[in-house]
Amino acid sequence: MTELSRRSLLVLGGASLGLAACGNGVGSNGGATIDARVDATRDYMLRSFPSTKQLLSKSVGVLYMPLMTEASFGFGGAFGRGALRINDVTVDYYSAASASVGFQIGAQQYAHALFFMTEKALADFRKADGWELGADARYALPDGGGAIGTDTTTTLAPVVVQVFGQSGLIVGASLAGTKYTRIIP
């Protein structure tokens, strides 16, 4: 077995990030394409996980990321584009990018939504020059296609993140962070 050089690792990491950009709307027709994907994602989420209607009604804004594409081989990357909606009207477009390093291999696609539960959380997100998902967010994952559960503890969090629609497989453990940046499509 040969050792991987630093250059090989950089090439593999770059290839992972390049694969993550494939099929997620890069080079699309801009805002109209993103809005159409957001509409489809919102409708799917509400139809597949009816309990999200209650969460949606309590939130002051939602950032929908309809298609995140992730690929990894030691180094990994994910990328997607979405829209921030307030009262179900698009007010801004965002990209999300993450990088990870660890024992991991594979590729997957998924959607997620960030529910802003307080005006302060929404205002902080909108005025930030790039916002990184942090410890103040709660995650809710659907259990085998079942309902996404929310309770009083979850809805007291300033931001609730729901991940759904996963396809593909990533195996391993990694450290990752996701950064959201306002874009002009």
N, C-alpha and C positions, 0 to 999 in steps of 0.2 A: 504494500500500500504506500502511495506517495503522499508527502505532506502537501497541503494546499498553501500556496503562496498568498501573500497579502493581495497581490494583483488578481489572482483567481477569485478570492473572496469578494473583491470589489466588483469584478465582472458578474459574479453570481448574484450579488446584491442588486446591481443595476438591472440585470435581466429580470429579477423578481419584481422590481418596481415597474419595469416596462410591461411585464405581463399584467400587473395590477391595473394599468391604465387601459388595457384592451377591453372593449365592450362595455364601457361605463359612461358613454356619452361624450368622450373627448372628440372634438371635431364635429359635433352634431350641429343642428340648426339653431342653437342658442336657447333662449328662454322658452320658446314654444315647445321644444322637445322636452326640456326639463319639466315644465308644467304638466305636460301630458303624462310623463312618467310619475310625477308626484300624485296626480289625480288617480291613476291606476293603483299606485301603492296605498294611498289613503283608503280607497274603496276596498282593496283586498284586505287590509288590516281590519277595517270595521266589519267586514263580512266574516272573516275567519276568526276574529277575536272580539266578539260583541262587547266584552267588558271594557274595551278601550273607549267606547262611546262616553262612558262616565268620566274617564280620565281626560278625554278631549274636551268635554264640557267644563271641566274645572281648570283647564290650562289657559294661560293668557297668550300663548303662541306655541307653534310646533314647527320644528325644523325636520322636514322629511328628506331622507337620503335614500332614494328608491333603488339604487344599484351601487353597492360597494363591491369591488373586485379585489381579491386578496390572493397573493401568491407568495410562496416562501420556499427557500432551500437554505436553511441556516439563517440567512438574512431574509427579511420579508418586507413587503410593502402592500398597502391598500390605497385605493383612490376611488372617489365618487363625487358626483355633483348633485345638489338638491336645492330646495327652496324653503325659505322661512315664510310661514303663513301666520297671519294674525286675523282672526275672524274669517278664516278660510280664504283669505286674499293674499296672494304672493306680494311680499314687501321687499325681499332681497333674495339673491341667489348666493349659494356657498359651495365651496369645494371642501372635501374632507380628505386628508392624507394622513397615513400613519406609517411608521416604520417599526420594525421589530427585529430582535436578535435573540437567538436561543436555539434549542434543539427542536426544529420544526421542519416539516416538508409538506407540500400540497398546495392546493388552490381551492378557493371557494368564492361564492357570491352570496350576498345577503342584503337585506334592507334594514334600515333602522330609523327610528323617529325619536327626537328629543322633545319632550313635553316640558315647557317652561311653566312652572307652577306659581311663580311669583313675578310681579312686575319688575322687582329688582334684578332677579336672575335674567330676565329677558333684556332689560336695559344694559346690564353688564355685558351680556353676549353681544349685543348690537354695537356697543361703542368700543369694544375691544379690537385691537389690530391683530387679528388672529386669536382664536380662543381655543385653549386646550382642554379637552374633557378631563375633569379632575375628580377628586374624592367627594365632591359635594353632589355627585349624581348617583342615582340608584338605578340598577339594572333590573329589568324584568324580561325573562325569556319564556317563550311558549313551551309547554311540556308536551312533546310529541304531537303537536298540532292542536292541543287543547287551548283553553282560554288563557290569556295573559292575566294573571291576578294582580289586583291592586288593593291596597288596604289603607287605613288611615296613616300608617307609618310611611308608606310609599308616597302618598299624596302630600305629606308634609315636607318631603325633600324639595329643594328648589328646582331641580331638574330630574326628570325621570326618563331613562333611556330604555326603549323597547327594541329588541333585535328580533327579526323574524324573516321568513322566506329563505332560509339557508339552503344552498345547494352546493355540492362539492364536499371535499374533506381536507381538513388540515390536521395533521397529527403532530403533537409535541407541546412543549411549554415555551413561552416566550415572554419578554417584557415589551409592552407596546404602549403608545400614546397616540391619540388622534387629535389633529389640529384642524380647526374649521376656519376658513378664510373667505371673506366676502369677495365675490367675483362679478364681473360684467360678462354675461354670456354672449 
